[in-house]
Amino acid sequence: MWDLDDMKLDFLRMGILRHYLRPVLSATSSRDSHQLSLSDSSLSYEGSSLATHLQPKAATLVLVSTSFHPMVTRSKHGIFKPKAFTLAWPLPTAFLADYEPPTAKLALMDPEWFQAMKDEFSAIHHNNTWVLVPYNPKMNIVGCKRASAEFNYMEALDKSLLFLEAQRAGKLPTTQRVKWRGDSALKDGFLQGVDLLGGYYDAGDHVKFGLPMAYTTTMLAWGVVDYRKEITDLDQMGYTLWAIRWATDYFIKAHPQPDVLWGQVGDGDSDHYCWERAEDMTTPRDAYKIDKDHPGSDLAAETAAALAAASIAFRPYNSSYSNLLLLHAKQLFSFADRFRGLYDESIKCAHQFYTSSGYSDELLWGATWLYRATEEEYYLKYVVDNAEYMGGTGWAVKEFSWDNKYAGVQILLSKILMEGKGGAYTSTLKQYQAKANYFACACLQKNNGYNVHLTPGGLMYVREWNNLQYASSAAFLLAVYSDYLSAGKAQLTCPGGQIQPLELLNFAKSQADYILGKNPKSMSYLIGYGPKYPIHVHHRGSSIASVFTLHSTVGCVQGFETWYRRPQGNPNILYGGLVGGPDQNDNFYDDRSNYEQTEPTLAGGAPLVGLFSKLHSLSKSKVSYEQETPAVPETKPEVVPVKFTHSITSTWTIGETTYYRHKVIIKNTSEKPVTDLKLAIENLSGPLWGLSPTQEKNTYQLPPSLKTLKPASECIFVYVQGGPQAKVSLLSYHY
């Protein structure tokens, strides 16, 4: 398909001539070349003579007579090959004029050239040779380019997950695909007496900020919950679940007691003074927490939302882990609700980097996800009872991000309404949906002027600093809302009219395509995707040679002098990182010091996992690709011969501490006897009965009286402790 704007002016010039020269030869005419002389009085053709009136202009053309065919071509060298023609008078004024517009945009601004282009379009369309799209006067022409080929969303998805692997902190697994990264931050939490290994570095630095990390996890899990089939069909479910678990395992360790959550490791100020690899870090790794005396409702509620969403994601694959996540989610939500306050007033060093605008949206967000995970009416009643007080039905927003969850809450609750599950809460849920519609209409420019700003190239523009994170989050949200509307056989009602769900999805696709290269710069803003992408990325690990290549330590100042100011591109490609992106005029400057545009973040990339999965499922040509990273076995959740079932059999309170009696059933789910069973039990702070400790730390085995666990047989052990349950996993076994 050709777009009229894509026609070059040289083609247009020849096209106008062709349109006004009409065929006169029969189908049996000779294919020999003939001379056609145009003068002010006659037209002579070898073998015939035709007379016409012409203006005093002369030209000589070499024509090749051909059999009749509606198509006329011109080679790239300018050789004009039409049929035999007579001249039709009058020629268009635009063709006779000395002035020729240098660009299509200027041609369209000239009434005579515009009319000539319309006539040419009509002629080609009438011949049924090409399918052309008429020019829309409201379109903003950014250049004369052919339509780009369909994007490979499968490749984009895989690379988005690779970025998360590059951001891992702690002890890296043997299945790590990003080979230029090594182990790092192995003593996080050590000074505070808590194990805070793991989790993700936030962006181009090495701080583990809890709020954006939790939002990242929620968005990854939401992608799995809504697009489970799509991600599975792409063979990416294993990688996606491990991306989620790398964060949720960290959150479990960061939540050692019901009313305590460690919300940050590292300090942004000291971290930013140095330019060094994570493996070489010399900056302080102090950890910061919230508790009942130093509350952080926004941080605790967002973490509760992340764990609740993740519990749904893991439920079909690992029910015991899913239940553990849900237990922590409930405790964290209760903590967030009972002890209210802004987290950055308790963790003050986070304020200048991730300032919270409030915690009401996170409380509604956490309750909404807990309702979806549990279907317990308490949580639905919570969002209804607090709808007005917390702004859920009051705030009409044009942003969805790590800081502002209102649009997400409103769209999730609209799903409940359209499924007919509102019951006594239907009236309030309709108010939530009205605000969800406001957000969607604002994105689609259908809100009577109260719309999201778009750049000339069509990108949503919210803020100067790392703007693409807002576009990616909104695009994912519109994609899922499109699905909810379609499932409910509903339309989007905007001040500008009724909108079909497909229009929301098409807008979401336009944002994804802009990110991948359909933009005025013809640049992919997803690092490592496409032929042109940012190479001077503001990222410490990517910009310094790997520890496996450069074995010597790169110091704090040396990193700035040798690597930060280096004019060459980064030595390590940070596949899948979504940079901050262009400004409001679609301008982008690929400079390592331009952190507002060239720094990637967790929060920006996470929504793309679900979005790319959805778009690939709709793709007309589902092309595959060969990964540019070393092939490794897919890290799908391991199938083990035993199943762990956790339950709490009793609770009691002594002073201010609540204690739980945990019972764990170990069941052999295989068809073979299992021997030499060894278990790892982490986060155990109380006494345990029913297993025998080994000489290895945190490692246990079956008691001497039960060396073999037969098929379908069970073993039970019990432990007592305050706070969340211990983490039980299988270390080794024999058949």
N, C-alpha and C positions, 0 to 999 in steps of 0.2 A: 504494500500500500504506500502510495506517495502522498505527502502533504503538499499543498500548493506552495506553502512557504519554503519548501525545500528546493524549488526550481531555481536553478542558477539563471542569472540574467542573460547569459549567452544562449542558454537553451530557450529562454523566453523570447529573445530577439529572433532566433530562427523559427520559433513556434509561431510568432506573429506572421512572419513571411509565409510560412507553410499554410496558415489558416486562410490567408487571402490569395493564395495561388491554388486554383482548382484543377483537378485532373481532367485532361482532354483526350489522352491517348487510349486506345483500346487495349485489351488484355494481351493482344498478340503483337504489340509494338516491339521493335528491336531493342536490345539491351545495349546497343552501341552508344557511346557518348556523343552528345551534340552540343553545339554552341548556341546559347540564347543571348541575344543582344537586346538590352533595354535602352531605348532612347526616348526623346520627347515626342515621337510621332508614331512609332510602329513597333510591333513585336514580330520577329521573324524566327521561324523554327525550321530546320532542315526537313523538307518533306511536306511542309504546310506553311501557310502564312496567315497570321492573325493580326488584326489591327485594333488598336485601342488608344485611348487618350491618356497620356501620362503627364505629370508635372515635369518641368525641365530638370530631371535627375537622370543620370545614366549609371548603369552597372553591368557587369558581365558575370554571368553565373555558368558554371559547368553542371549540367543536369544529367542524371542517369535515368533513363526511362525504365520502369519496372512494371511487373504485373501489379494489378490493383491490390493494395493491402492498406488497411486503415492506419498503419503505424509508419511514421517517418522518423529516421534516426540521424543523429549527428555524432561522429566519433569523437574521442577525447582530443584528437588533433584538429578538430574544427572542420572535417570534411563533411559537407552537407550532401545528404543523399535522399532527396525527395522523389516523388513521382513526377510525371510530366505535368506542367501546369499552364493555365492562362492566368492573367492577372485580373483580379476583381477590383473595380474602382468604386469608391475611393479607398486608398490605403489608410489605415488608422493614423491619426495625427502623431501618436506616440512613436510610431515606426519611422515617420518622415522627419521627426525633430532631430536636431543636432545633439541635444542634451540627452544623455543616458544616465539614469541614476546608478550610482556605484554599488548600492546595496538593495536587498529586497525591502527593507524597512522604508527606505526613502522612496522606492518605487510605489509602495502601497500608499504613501502620503500624497503622491501626485495623482490627481483625478483621472488624467488621460491614460497614464500607465496602468492605474488600477483597473480602468475599464478594459484596456487591452488584455490584461491578465484574466479578467472575468470572461472575456470572449474566448481566449485561448482555453481556459478551463472548460467552457461549454463545448468547444469543438472536440477536445480530447475525450470528454465524458460521452459525447454523442457517438463517437467511434467505438465505444465499448472496449477500448484497448487497455486502459488503466482504470483502476478504481481510485478516484481522487476525493480528498476531503475539502469541502469549500472553506474558504478563509473566513474566520470569525473576527470581525472588526474589534471585538473586545479583548482578543488575545494579545498578550505581550510578547512580541517577537524578540528572542534573545540571540538569534543567529540562524544561518541557513545550514541545517544539519539534517541528515536522514534520521529517521526514527531508530533508536537504539534497539539492539536485539534484546530479547527477554533476559532478565537477570537470573543468575543461578542462585536461587535462595538456599538451596541445599549446601552449597559451598559457603555461603555467607553464614549460615547457621553453625556449621562445623567450626568456622574460624572464630565466631563469637564465643564458643565454648573454650577454645584454645586460649583466648585472652584471660579467662578466669583461671586457667591453670598457671598462666604466667604471673598472676597476682597472689598465688598461694604463699602463705607464711608457714613456718614450722618445718617438720620433717617430711620431705616429699616422698611419695610412694614410688615403687619400681615401675609403675605404669605411667608415670609422668611423661607426657608427650612433648612438652616444651623443654628441650634438652639443654638450653643455655642457662636455665635456672638451677640453683642448688639449695640445700637446706639453709634456713636462716631463722633468726629470732628464736633460738632454742631455749632461751631462759625467760621468755615473757611470763610475767607474774611471779617470778622466783622471789623477788624482793618482798612481795606482799604475801607470800606463802600460799599462792594459788596457781594451779596449772592453767595457763592461758596460751598454750601452744596452738597453732593452727589459725584458722580464719583467713581473711583476705586483707592485703594492703589496698588502700582506698583508690589510689590513682597513680600519679607519677612519683609519689613519695612512699614512705614506709610506715605511716600511721594506720592503725586499725581503728577507724571510727565506727562505733557501734550503730548509730542511726542509719547512715546510708548503707551499711553492710546488711542490716536487717531488711531494709526496703528492697535491696537487690535480691535477697533470698525470697521475699514475698513474691516478687515479680517472676523469678525463675519458677517457683512452685506454682504460681497461677498459670504460667504457660503449660506446665505438665498437667494440671487439673483440667484445663479447658481443651488442650490439644494433645491429649495423651496418645490418641491413635496416630495423629500426624507425626509426632516425634518418634513413635515406635516404628512407623513405616519407613522412616529415614535412618533407622538403626542408630539413633542418637539418644535413646532413653537411658542407657547405662551411663554415658558421659554426663547427661543432664542431672540425673539423680546424684551422681558423685559430686557434681558442682554444688548442688544444694547441701549435701551432707557435709561437705568441707566447712560450710558455715554453721549448720545446725549442731554438729559435734562441738564446735567452738562455743556456741551459745549455751549448750548444756553445761559445759565446764565453767562458763562465765556466770552461771546461775547456781551457786553452791547452796544457797538457802532461799526459801520462798520470797523473802523481802530484800534480797541483795542481787544486784546485777552489775558485773564489771562491764563498763560501757566504752572504754577506750584504752589502748596501749600505745605508748609513744606520745610525744608532744610535737605539735605542728611547728612551733617556732624553732625549736632546736633541730628538728628534722630538716627543715628547709634551709638551715644554715650550711648543710653539707650536701655534696653531690657524690654519692657513693652507692655501690651495689648493696642489696639487702644482705648478701653473704658476708660483706665487710663492715657492717654497721658498727659505728662507734658512738652513736647518739644515745641519750638516755631512753630506757624502755620502761618508764614508770607506768603503772596501771592505775586507772581511775574508776570508781564505782558510784552507784546510786544505792541508797537504802532508805529506810523509813524516815531517817533524820535528814537525809539529803536526797529528796525525791527527784524523779525524772519520768513523769507519766508518759511523755511522748516516746522516749526511748524504750521503756518497758512495754508499752502497748504495741509499738511497732514490732518489737521482738516477739511478743505474743502472737501477733498476726502472722509473722514469718513462720513460727513453729506450728501454728494451726494449719496454715496453708500447706506446709511441708508434710504434716501428718496425713493430709488427704493424698498428697503425691505419693507417699511411700506405702499407703495402706494395702494396695494389691500385692506388694512385693515383700514387705517386712512388717507384719502387724505389730510385733512387740516394739519395734523401734517407733512405729507410728503412734502407739499408745504412750510411749515415753515422751515423745514430742508434745503430745496433747496435754499430758500432765504438767509439763513445764509451761506450756502456753496458758493454761488456766491459772496457774500460780502467778505468773507474770502479769496477767490481766488484772487479777485481784489486787496485786501489789500496786499497779499503775492507778487503779481506780480509788483505792483506799488512801494512798499517800500521794497527793497531787502536787505537781510542781513542774517547772521546766528543767529539762536535764542539763542545759548549758548554764543554768544558775548553780548547779551542783558540781558539774565538771566544767569549770570556767575556761579551761584551755581549749575547749571545743567551740567556744562562742564565736570567735572570729573566722572559723572555717565552716562550721555547719550550724548556723544560728537557727534556732527553732522559732517559728512564728506563733506557736501555740500547741497545746496538747489535746484539745477537744476532738479534732479530726482523727488523731491516732486512737483515742478511746473508742470512737465509733467504728473505726477501721478494725481494731482488734476484736471488738464484739461481733462485728459482721462476719469476720473470718471464723471466729469460734462458733457462730451459729451454723455456718456452712459446714464446718468440720463435725459438729455434734448434733445439730438439729434440736438442741435444747432451747426451749422457749424463753428461758431466762435471758439469753443473749439477744434474741429478736425484740423482746420487750424492752431491753435496755436501750437499743437504738431508737425505738419508737418513743419511749418515755423521755429520752434526752434529745429528741429531734430538734426541738426549737431552742432549748437551753444551750446545746453544744453547737448549734449552727448548721446541723445537717440538712434542714429544710429551709434555712435562711440564706446560707451562702450560695450565691450563683458564681461559679468560678470559670476561669479560662485557662487553668493550669492544673496539671497533675504531675506530682514529683515526689522526691524523697521527703519534702517538707509539707506538702499540701495533699492530703488524701481525700478531700471531700468528693471530688468527681468519681473516684474509685468506689467510695462508699455508696454514692447515689446510683451508680450503674449496677453494682452488685445487688442492691436492694430492689432495683427495678426488675431484675431477673426473677426474684421471689414473687413479685407482684404479677408479672406476665405469666408465670407458671401456675397462677391461681392459688397460691399458698399464703396469701395475705391474711385471710380470715378476718378477725376483729381489728387487725392493724392496717387494713386496706386503705383507709382514708389517708393515713400518714405516709404510707408507702407511695401513694400517688403524688404526694408533695415532694418526696425524694425524687421520683421520676421526672417531675417537672424541672427540677434542677439538673438532673442528668441530661435532659433534652437541651437545656440552655447551653451546657458545655459542648455537646455535639453540634448544635446549630452554630455556635460561635466558631468552631473549627471549620465548618463548611461555609462560612461567610453568609449565613442565612438568619442573622440575629438582629436585623434592623440597625446595623451600624455598630453594635456592641460585639465585635468579632475579634478573634485572634488575629494579630498582625501577620501578614504573609510577606516574605521577601519578593522582589520581582520575579525570581525563579520559582516561587511557589512553596517555599519552606516556612513552616510555622516559626515565628520569631518571638521569644518571650523575654530573654535576657542576654546581655552581652557575654557573660561568662558561661562558657560551656553550654551553648544554646541547644545543641543536638540532643542533650539528655531529655529536654522537654518535648521535643518532636518525637523521639522514640517512645517515650511513655504514653503520650497522647495517641500515637498511631496504634499501639497495642490496645489501648483502652477502646478506641473506636472500632477496632476489629472485633473484639469480644462483644461490644454492644450491638454491632451489626448482627452477630450470631444470635444474641438474645432476642432481638427484635424479629429476626427471621423465624426463630423457633416459636415465638409467641404470635406469629402471623400479624405483626404490628408494623406500623410505620412511624417514622420520626416526625413529630409535629413541630414545625418552626414558624416564626413570624413570616418567613419567606415562602411558606407553603409546605405541603406534605413531601417528605423525603423517603425514598425507598431505602431499605437496609443496605442494598448494594452500593449506594452512593457513599455511605460511610466507609465501607470496605475499600472502595476505589480511592477515597482520600487517604486512608491509611496506607494504601499501596503507593500513592504518590510520594508520601514522606519516606517510605522505605527505599523507593527508587531514587529519590533525590540523594539519599545517603550513599547509595551504591554507584552513583555516577550520572544520573539524569539531572544535571544541573548546569548552570552557565559555565562552570569551570571544567565540565566533563571530568570531574575528579571523584574518585571514591573516597569517602571519609571514614570507611571501615578499613583499617590498616591491613595491608596484605591482600586486599581484594581488588581485582581488576588491574589494568595496565598502569594506572596512575593513582597514586595515593600518597599521603604525607610520609615523608622519610626523616624529617627532623622533629621527631616526636618528643614532647616534654615528658620524659620518663627515664628515671635513673638507670634501672636495670637494662633497658633496651639500648640506651645511648653509650654504655660502657662495655668493652669486650667482656665476654663471659669468663667466669672463674675457671672454666675448663679450657679456656684458650690463653688467657692472661692470668697466670697463677699467683703473681705477686699482688699484694693488697693495694687497692686504690684508695688513698686517703681522702679525707673530707675536702681539703683545699685542692689537692691534685685533681680530683674529679672535675671541679669547675675549670681549672686551668687547661687540662688536657682533653677533656671529653665534652664538657658542656659547651665550650666555645668553639669546638671543632666544626669546621664548615661542612664536612662530609655528612652523609646520612648516617643514621644509627646503624651500628654493626649487627644488632640483633633485631629481626623483624618481629614486632609485637602483634602477631596475627590476631585479627578480630577486635582490636581495641577501637572503640568509637571516639574519635577526637572531639574537641569542643565544637569545631565546625565554623562556617563562615559567619560574617556579620550580617546586618540587616539589609545590605545591598548585595549580598552573595559574594562578597570579596573574602578571600582566604589567603593568609600569609604563612607559608610553611617554614617556620622559624622556631627553634628549640626554646628561645626565650619568650615566645608568644604563647604563654601557657593558657591564656583564655581560649585560644583556638586549637592548640596542638596537644593538649593534655587529655588523655582518656580517663574515664572514671567507671567504677563498678555500676553505679546507678544508671549511667547512660546506656550501657551495653545489655544489661539484663533483660529489658523488655523485648529486645530483638529476637531472643530465642523463640518465644511463642509466636511472635509476628512472622518471622521468616518461615516457621513451620506451617503456619496457616497459609501464607502466600504460595509456598511450594505446592501445597495440596491442590491449589487452584490453577497452577501453572499448566499451560497448554503443552509445553514440551519439557517434560521433567528430566532434564539432562543430568547426568552424573558427572563426577569429576574425580581426578586422582589427587589425594591429599599431598600437599607439599611438605608435610612433616613425616617423620619415619612411621611406618606402619606398626601398630602394636595391637595386641588382642583387646577387644572391647571390654571395658571394665563394667560389665553388667553386674548387678548384685549377685554374689556367689551363692550357688545352691549348696546347702550344707545338710548333713544327715540328721541333724537334731533341731528341734524347735524349742524356743524359750517362751514361756507364758508367765507374765508378771501379774501379780495382784497384790492389793493391800488388804490385809485381813483385820487390822485394828489400828487405832490411833489413840494417842493420849498427849496431854500437855503438861509440862513441868516448867513452871515459871513462864518465860516467854517463848519457849521452844516446843514445837510440836513434833512428836516422834511417831514413826510409822513402822509397823511390822510388815515386812515384805515377804511374800512367798513366791518362789520361782520353781516352775515345773520344767524339767528337762525331758523331752520326749524324743525317742528315736523314731524318726519319720521315714527312715530308709527300709529296705528289705533285707539288710544285712546286720549282724551284730556289730556293735561299735565298741572298740577297746581303747585304752590309753587316752581317754578323753581329757583334754586340758582346756581350762577356761581362763579368760582374762576378766577380772572384775575391777573396774575402775570407779573412782569416786565413792569408795566404800569407807565410811567413817565410824561404823558401829560393829558390834559382834555378829558373827555368822555361824550357823550350825548346819551340818549336813554335807559339807565338803571338807576335803583335806588340803591344807596349804602346802605348797611346794617351796623349794629353796629360792625360787624366782619371785621377785616382787610382784604382787597383785595377781599371782597365778595360782590356780586351784585345780584339784583333780577329784575324781569320784572317790568315795571312802573305800578302804580296803575290802569291806564286805561286798562291794559292788564294782568289780573290776570290768565287767562286761555289761553293756546295755543292749538287751535284745530288741529286735524289731517290735515296735508299738509299745514297748515298756517305758516306764517313767522313773525319774529320780527327783526328789524334792529337797530344796534347801531353803533356809530361812535366814533373814538378817534384820536387824533393827537399827534405824538411824533417823536423825532429823534431816529435813530438807528433801531434795529430790532423790529418786531411786538411783541405785548404782547402775553402771553400764556393764552388761554382761555380753561377752562375745566368745566365739569358739576360736581357740588358738591352734589346736592340732588334734588328730584322732587317727585311728587305724581300723581297717575292716578285718 
